[in-house]
């Protein structure tokens, strides 16, 4: 049964226009128990049908979640930016045995 025929359906759908759904809907049908994306006759292209309120809310929260992930990725990048020079120093010490021995002597002298 289609909503356009004026009949009631069990449950409800929340349709949201989406450019990814518009592109994919031309070629494939994607369906889960909570969502559906297809290109059927008489239906608008580029919609994701959310078959529950919770899935629609999850979809609408996606931009905030992406922004949070971007922040975490930036923090991780900064951590690696600080870690890489420290690792290079460590590997430089390991590559030169004389320098390693001098540094170990300096550390020993410092402790005593």
Secondary structure, 3 states (H helix, E strand, C coil): CCHHHCCCCCCCCEEEECHHHHHHHCCCCEECCCEEECCCCCCCCCEEEECCHHHHHHHHCHHHHHHHHHHHHHHHHHHHHHHHHHHHHHHHHHHCHHHHHHHHHHHHHHHC
